[in-house]
Amino acid sequence: MAQTRAISVPAPGAPFEPTTIDRRELRPDDVQIDIAYAGICHSDIHQAKEEWGSAIFPMVPGHEIAGVVSAVGSEVTAHRVGDRVGVGCMVDSCGECEHCRAGTEQFCVRGNVQTYNGVGFDGEPTYGGYSQQVVVKDHFVCSIPDGIGLDVAAPLLCAGITTYSPLNRWNAGPGKKVAVVGLGGLGHLAVKIAVAMGAEVTVLSQSLKKQEDGLRLGAEHYYATSDESTFEALRSNFDLILNTVSSEIPVDAYLGLLRTGGAMVNVGAPSTPLSYNAFSLIAGNKVLTGSMIGGLPETQEMLDFCAEHGIGAEIETIPADQVDTAYERVQNSDVRYRFVIDTATLGTR
């Protein structure tokens, strides 16, 4: 075991405190990464507050990890010392089931091992990226192309793949009209990626306060959903709606914005159930579905795509001693658009 500096939550909802954690010795198929940056995802907050069921404490959150390889196991060939790499939401899976063989490890029949707040197949708890070093099975390490800075790349390992995967699956591209609901940590990347794919992008936000940002990011149109006339003006307008918000919305009203055969994809995870009228789907042969991150091949594809198109997250970089404040600001929608922790500051906390 090797020790590394980290910050952890000792109990649900407690403030972060400095700590040291053990990282396992390198196995033959392991990669050791010196973490440079770790993004703050809203799901980190939910889990640190134990809002998604029983959690493991002390907890070191973080599944948007970017850094540099500092050592590799004897059987590793895909990564070398000095490589720029990233780690997302998973650090292991069975590798044998139909989903793992298909490169959709997130659906592993045995259950994928989460980067933090999980238990590995060795029975040990997992600790995430709010730390200075991590050891990960090589298959779950992605290469970060030189065209992306490590700081703006970190959020791509969750927010990036979460939005890229459904846009890719539902063929966002030239001739397609795509609406992005919400311009936050997920939504701003959805806009950038959909625009780069060639789609005509509209942002649907509760108000117009971020309109300038949305248009700067590449959206052609921006509407306030608090204005009831929006839903009449845009009726039957979109091929695809990507809902990135984690709050209750009037699903039937949004389904009314889809063209015949269109799809609405939920990537946000509200705490209360969403309801809709079946006729909102049946009458237009419409699709209401969801999407959860992506497998390792698609995550690498996303990173390569973002590098090719100059896409990175819009970030605010913070030291480790500001994470509690950052959590409060995320909950108050007071960030444009993703907090990223400079892990070098963990040694000075």
JOFEN-V594622 format. One line per field, one symbol per residue. ss: DSSP state (2 for helix, 1 for strand, 0 for the rest). phi: phi as a letter, one per 40 degrees, with the letter a starting at -180 (. if undefined). burial: 1 if it has 9 or more other ideal C-beta (glycine too) atoms within 8 Angstrom, else 0. A space follows every 50 residues. Layout:
ss = ???
phi = ???
burial = ???
This chain:
ss = 01111111100000011111111000000111111111100222222200 00000000100000111111110000000000011110011100000222 20002220000011000010000010000010111112220110000002 22222220222222222220000000111110000022222222222001 11111000002222220000111100002222200001111110000000 22222001111111110000000000002222000011110000022222 2222222200000011110222222222222000000111112222200
phi = .bcacabbbcadgcccacabbcbccccdbcbcbcccabcbbdcdcdcccf cbgdbbbcbbchbbbbabcbabccbcbcbbdgccabbbcbbaacgbcdcc ccgbccbdcchccccafbbcccgccbbcccacaabbddcbbbcbcccbcc cccdcccbccccccdcccccfcidgbbbbbcgbbdccccdcdccccchcc bbcbbcbccbdccdccchccbabccccdcdcccbdfbbcabbcbcbbcbc dccccccccdgcbbbcbcbccbccbacdcccccbfcbbababfacccccc dcccccccbgcaccbbcbcccbcdccdcccccfbabbacbcccccccbc
burial = 00011111100100010110101101001111111111111011111101 00001000111111111110011001001000111111111110001011 00111101000111111101000001111111111111011111100101 11111111111111111101010001111111111111111111111010 11111000011011101110011110000110010011111111100010 11111111100111111101000101000110010101001011110111 1111111000111110111100100110110000101111111011001
